[in-house]
């Protein structure tokens, strides 16, 4: 399914920084969101690479993939937990326990990006989440991560 325009409007990042074009699966029972991200030379950071066909081929930047983990975390809180930025909820990455880049994500085939919450602790105004990430391109795993984030509801003053 295409991205929900209400999600895009609620996201704390604009559409060019979201970069996901399709939600493949939302499984609230398994705390899982899977999406698809096209790969193209105009992605943030990728467009600024000084590439070389052998020594430094154009690829999805590892830094941008870490940014995508934040977007996926936001997607999880929006679609699985029902938290809305418009209602005062905001999240920040707290810790990267593990980040493994297994292969370059090259231009062409889309990335299948997945987040699964492995732990959620929720109170009235705070949510702690621990997440596993898995990004694949075709049959190749390009990134695996284990990260935590804190979500807070901030009252307007």
Phi and psi restraints in degrees (value plus and minus 20) as a CYANA .aco file:
   2 UNK   PHI     -86.5   -46.5
   2 UNK   PSI     141.0   181.0
   3 UNK   PHI     -83.5   -43.5
   3 UNK   PSI     115.9   155.9
   4 UNK   PHI     -88.2   -48.2
   4 UNK   PSI     102.9   142.9
   5 UNK   PHI     -77.6   -37.6
   5 UNK   PSI     -49.6    -9.6
   6 UNK   PHI     -88.5   -48.5
   6 UNK   PSI     -56.0   -16.0
   7 UNK   PHI     -83.7   -43.7
   7 UNK   PSI     -67.1   -27.1
   8 UNK   PHI     -79.7   -39.7
   8 UNK   PSI     -62.1   -22.1
   9 UNK   PHI     -87.2   -47.2
   9 UNK   PSI     -51.0   -11.0
  10 UNK   PHI    -105.9   -65.9
  10 UNK   PSI     -39.2     0.8
  11 UNK   PHI     -85.6   -45.6
  11 UNK   PSI     118.7   158.7
  12 UNK   PHI     -93.2   -53.2
  12 UNK   PSI     -22.4    17.6
  13 UNK   PHI    -137.9   -97.9
  13 UNK   PSI     127.4   167.4
  14 UNK   PHI     -93.1   -53.1
  14 UNK   PSI     148.1   188.1
  15 UNK   PHI     -74.6   -34.6
  15 UNK   PSI     -56.5   -16.5
  16 UNK   PHI     -86.6   -46.6
  16 UNK   PSI     -44.0    -4.0
  17 UNK   PHI    -113.5   -73.5
  17 UNK   PSI     -33.4     6.6
  18 UNK   PHI     -96.2   -56.2
  18 UNK   PSI     -71.0   -31.0
  19 UNK   PHI      42.4    82.4
  19 UNK   PSI     -18.9    21.1
  20 UNK   PHI    -113.8   -73.8
  20 UNK   PSI     112.6   152.6
  21 UNK   PHI    -127.4   -87.4
  21 UNK   PSI     -31.7     8.3
  22 UNK   PHI    -174.2  -134.2
  22 UNK   PSI     117.6   157.6
  23 UNK   PHI    -113.5   -73.5
  23 UNK   PSI     104.5   144.5
  24 UNK   PHI    -111.1   -71.1
  24 UNK   PSI     -58.4   -18.4
  25 UNK   PHI    -176.9  -136.9
  25 UNK   PSI     118.7   158.7
  26 UNK   PHI    -147.7  -107.7
  26 UNK   PSI      97.6   137.6
  27 UNK   PHI    -143.5  -103.5
  27 UNK   PSI      76.7   116.7
  28 UNK   PHI     -86.7   -46.7
  28 UNK   PSI     -50.8   -10.8
  29 UNK   PHI     -84.2   -44.2
  29 UNK   PSI     -59.5   -19.5
  30 UNK   PHI    -115.5   -75.5
  30 UNK   PSI     -17.5    22.5
  31 UNK   PHI      37.4    77.4
  31 UNK   PSI      23.4    63.4
  32 UNK   PHI    -142.9  -102.9
  32 UNK   PSI     118.6   158.6
  33 UNK   PHI    -150.5  -110.5
  33 UNK   PSI     109.8   149.8
  34 UNK   PHI    -143.6  -103.6
  34 UNK   PSI     117.3   157.3
  35 UNK   PHI    -162.2  -122.2
  35 UNK   PSI     154.4   194.4
  36 UNK   PHI    -143.7  -103.7
  36 UNK   PSI     118.5   158.5
  37 UNK   PHI    -147.4  -107.4
  37 UNK   PSI     101.2   141.2
  38 UNK   PHI     -87.9   -47.9
  38 UNK   PSI     130.9   170.9
  39 UNK   PHI    -132.1   -92.1
  39 UNK   PSI     107.8   147.8
  40 UNK   PHI    -175.3  -135.3
  40 UNK   PSI     139.3   179.3
  41 UNK   PHI     -84.9   -44.9
  41 UNK   PSI     -31.1     8.9
  42 UNK   PHI    -116.8   -76.8
  42 UNK   PSI      -7.3    32.7
  43 UNK   PHI     -85.7   -45.7
  43 UNK   PSI     130.0   170.0
  44 UNK   PHI     -72.5   -32.5
  44 UNK   PSI     121.0   161.0
  45 UNK   PHI      49.8    89.8
  45 UNK   PSI     -60.7   -20.7
  46 UNK   PHI     -83.2   -43.2
  46 UNK   PSI     -61.0   -21.0
  47 UNK   PHI     -84.4   -44.4
  47 UNK   PSI     -40.1    -0.1
  48 UNK   PHI    -118.8   -78.8
  48 UNK   PSI     -16.3    23.7
  49 UNK   PHI     -89.8   -49.8
  49 UNK   PSI     122.0   162.0
  50 UNK   PHI    -117.0   -77.0
  50 UNK   PSI      66.3   106.3
  51 UNK   PHI    -104.0   -64.0
  51 UNK   PSI     139.5   179.5
  52 UNK   PHI    -162.1  -122.1
  52 UNK   PSI     114.6   154.6
  53 UNK   PHI     -79.0   -39.0
  53 UNK   PSI     -44.0    -4.0
  54 UNK   PHI    -130.2   -90.2
  54 UNK   PSI     -72.5   -32.5
  55 UNK   PHI     -98.6   -58.6
  55 UNK   PSI     -50.8   -10.8
  56 UNK   PHI    -172.5  -132.5
  56 UNK   PSI      52.8    92.8
  57 UNK   PHI     -85.7   -45.7
  57 UNK   PSI     130.1   170.1
  58 UNK   PHI     -80.1   -40.1
  58 UNK   PSI     113.3   153.3
  59 UNK   PHI    -174.6  -134.6
  59 UNK   PSI     147.0   187.0
  60 UNK   PHI     -93.1   -53.1
  60 UNK   PSI     103.3   143.3
  61 UNK   PHI     -81.1   -41.1
  61 UNK   PSI     119.0   159.0
  62 UNK   PHI     -81.5   -41.5
  62 UNK   PSI     -57.3   -17.3
  63 UNK   PHI     -82.6   -42.6
  63 UNK   PSI     -58.2   -18.2
  64 UNK   PHI     -88.3   -48.3
  64 UNK   PSI     -54.9   -14.9
  65 UNK   PHI     -83.9   -43.9
  65 UNK   PSI     -57.8   -17.8
  66 UNK   PHI     -84.5   -44.5
  66 UNK   PSI     -60.1   -20.1
  67 UNK   PHI     -77.7   -37.7
  67 UNK   PSI     -62.4   -22.4
  68 UNK   PHI     -80.6   -40.6
  68 UNK   PSI     -50.3   -10.3
  69 UNK   PHI     -82.2   -42.2
  69 UNK   PSI     -55.6   -15.6
  70 UNK   PHI     -86.9   -46.9
  70 UNK   PSI     -61.4   -21.4
  71 UNK   PHI     -82.3   -42.3
  71 UNK   PSI     -63.6   -23.6
  72 UNK   PHI     -85.4   -45.4
  72 UNK   PSI     -58.1   -18.1
  73 UNK   PHI     -81.2   -41.2
  73 UNK   PSI     -61.2   -21.2
  74 UNK   PHI     -84.6   -44.6
  74 UNK   PSI     -60.2   -20.2
  75 UNK   PHI     -80.9   -40.9
  75 UNK   PSI     -60.7   -20.7
  76 UNK   PHI     -82.3   -42.3
  76 UNK   PSI     -67.6   -27.6
  77 UNK   PHI     -86.0   -46.0
  77 UNK   PSI     -53.4   -13.4
  78 UNK   PHI     -91.8   -51.8
  78 UNK   PSI     -72.8   -32.8
  79 UNK   PHI    -107.3   -67.3
  79 UNK   PSI     -50.6   -10.6
  80 UNK   PHI    -116.7   -76.7
  80 UNK   PSI     -66.0   -26.0
  81 UNK   PHI    -111.8   -71.8
  81 UNK   PSI     -36.2     3.8
  82 UNK   PHI      56.4    96.4
  82 UNK   PSI       0.7    40.7
  83 UNK   PHI    -106.4   -66.4
  83 UNK   PSI     121.7   161.7
  84 UNK   PHI    -143.5  -103.5
  84 UNK   PSI     114.0   154.0
  85 UNK   PHI     -78.7   -38.7
  85 UNK   PSI     -59.4   -19.4
  86 UNK   PHI     -82.4   -42.4
  86 UNK   PSI     -42.5    -2.5
  87 UNK   PHI    -112.5   -72.5
  87 UNK   PSI     -10.5    29.5
  88 UNK   PHI      81.1   121.1
  88 UNK   PSI     -20.4    19.6
  89 UNK   PHI    -103.2   -63.2
  89 UNK   PSI     114.0   154.0
  90 UNK   PHI    -164.2  -124.2
  90 UNK   PSI     128.7   168.7
  91 UNK   PHI    -147.0  -107.0
  91 UNK   PSI     132.9   172.9
  92 UNK   PHI    -157.6  -117.6
  92 UNK   PSI     117.4   157.4
  93 UNK   PHI     -81.5   -41.5
  93 UNK   PSI     118.5   158.5
  94 UNK   PHI    -131.3   -91.3
  94 UNK   PSI     -56.3   -16.3
  95 UNK   PHI    -180.7  -140.7
  95 UNK   PSI     118.6   158.6
  96 UNK   PHI    -124.4   -84.4
  96 UNK   PSI      87.4   127.4
  97 UNK   PHI     -97.3   -57.3
  97 UNK   PSI     -55.9   -15.9
  98 UNK   PHI    -174.8  -134.8
  98 UNK   PSI     116.1   156.1
  99 UNK   PHI    -161.4  -121.4
  99 UNK   PSI      95.9   135.9
 100 UNK   PHI    -144.0  -104.0
 100 UNK   PSI      98.0   138.0
 101 UNK   PHI    -117.9   -77.9
 101 UNK   PSI      87.3   127.3
 102 UNK   PHI    -109.7   -69.7
 102 UNK   PSI     -46.0    -6.0
 103 UNK   PHI    -179.1  -139.1
 103 UNK   PSI     141.3   181.3
 104 UNK   PHI     -94.5   -54.5
 104 UNK   PSI     116.8   156.8
 105 UNK   PHI    -109.0   -69.0
 105 UNK   PSI      87.3   127.3
 106 UNK   PHI    -110.7   -70.7
 106 UNK   PSI     152.4   192.4
 107 UNK   PHI     -95.8   -55.8
 107 UNK   PSI     122.3   162.3
 108 UNK   PHI     106.6   146.6
 108 UNK   PSI    -113.2   -73.2
 109 UNK   PHI     -86.9   -46.9
 109 UNK   PSI     121.9   161.9
 110 UNK   PHI     -90.1   -50.1
 110 UNK   PSI     142.2   182.2
 111 UNK   PHI    -112.9   -72.9
 111 UNK   PSI     117.1   157.1
 112 UNK   PHI    -115.7   -75.7
 112 UNK   PSI      95.9   135.9
 113 UNK   PHI    -135.3   -95.3
 113 UNK   PSI     114.4   154.4
 114 UNK   PHI    -156.9  -116.9
 114 UNK   PSI     119.0   159.0
 115 UNK   PHI    -147.4  -107.4
 115 UNK   PSI     117.6   157.6
 116 UNK   PHI    -151.6  -111.6
 116 UNK   PSI     103.9   143.9
 117 UNK   PHI     -96.3   -56.3
 117 UNK   PSI     105.5   145.5
 118 UNK   PHI    -119.6   -79.6
 118 UNK   PSI     -37.3     2.7
 119 UNK   PHI    -172.7  -132.7
 119 UNK   PSI     111.8   151.8
 120 UNK   PHI    -152.0  -112.0
 120 UNK   PSI     104.4   144.4
 121 UNK   PHI    -139.3   -99.3
 121 UNK   PSI     101.7   141.7
 122 UNK   PHI    -147.4  -107.4
 122 UNK   PSI     112.6   152.6
 123 UNK   PHI    -141.4  -101.4
 123 UNK   PSI    -193.1  -153.1
 124 UNK   PHI     -78.4   -38.4
 124 UNK   PSI     -62.4   -22.4
 125 UNK   PHI    -141.3  -101.3
 125 UNK   PSI     -10.0    30.0
 126 UNK   PHI    -165.2  -125.2
 126 UNK   PSI     126.8   166.8
 127 UNK   PHI    -157.6  -117.6
 127 UNK   PSI     106.7   146.7
 128 UNK   PHI    -121.8   -81.8
 128 UNK   PSI     110.2   150.2
 129 UNK   PHI    -147.5  -107.5
 129 UNK   PSI     119.3   159.3
 130 UNK   PHI    -136.6   -96.6
 130 UNK   PSI     115.1   155.1
 131 UNK   PHI    -152.0  -112.0
 131 UNK   PSI     123.6   163.6
 132 UNK   PHI    -125.6   -85.6
 132 UNK   PSI     115.4   155.4
 133 UNK   PHI    -138.3   -98.3
 133 UNK   PSI     125.0   165.0
 134 UNK   PHI    -164.9  -124.9
 134 UNK   PSI      98.3   138.3
 135 UNK   PHI    -134.2   -94.2
 135 UNK   PSI     108.7   148.7
 136 UNK   PHI    -148.0  -108.0
 136 UNK   PSI     134.8   174.8
 137 UNK   PHI    -150.9  -110.9
 137 UNK   PSI      87.6   127.6
 138 UNK   PHI      45.2    85.2
 138 UNK   PSI    -148.6  -108.6
 139 UNK   PHI    -112.7   -72.7
 139 UNK   PSI     -16.1    23.9
 140 UNK   PHI    -120.4   -80.4
 140 UNK   PSI     105.5   145.5
 141 UNK   PHI     -97.9   -57.9
 141 UNK   PSI     103.7   143.7
 142 UNK   PHI    -125.3   -85.3
 142 UNK   PSI     -43.2    -3.2
 143 UNK   PHI    -173.0  -133.0
 143 UNK   PSI     119.7   159.7
 144 UNK   PHI    -153.7  -113.7
 144 UNK   PSI     118.5   158.5
 145 UNK   PHI    -162.8  -122.8
 145 UNK   PSI     136.4   176.4
 146 UNK   PHI    -153.9  -113.9
 146 UNK   PSI      91.0   131.0
 147 UNK   PHI    -159.1  -119.1
 147 UNK   PSI     142.3   182.3
 148 UNK   PHI    -147.6  -107.6
 148 UNK   PSI     132.4   172.4
 149 UNK   PHI    -165.1  -125.1
 149 UNK   PSI     135.8   175.8
 150 UNK   PHI    -137.9   -97.9
 150 UNK   PSI     109.6   149.6
 151 UNK   PHI    -131.1   -91.1
 151 UNK   PSI     114.5   154.5
 152 UNK   PHI    -152.8  -112.8
 152 UNK   PSI     125.7   165.7
 153 UNK   PHI    -116.4   -76.4
 153 UNK   PSI      99.3   139.3
 154 UNK   PHI    -125.3   -85.3
 154 UNK   PSI     104.2   144.2
 155 UNK   PHI     -99.5   -59.5
 155 UNK   PSI     118.3   158.3
 156 UNK   PHI     -90.9   -50.9
 156 UNK   PSI     122.5   162.5
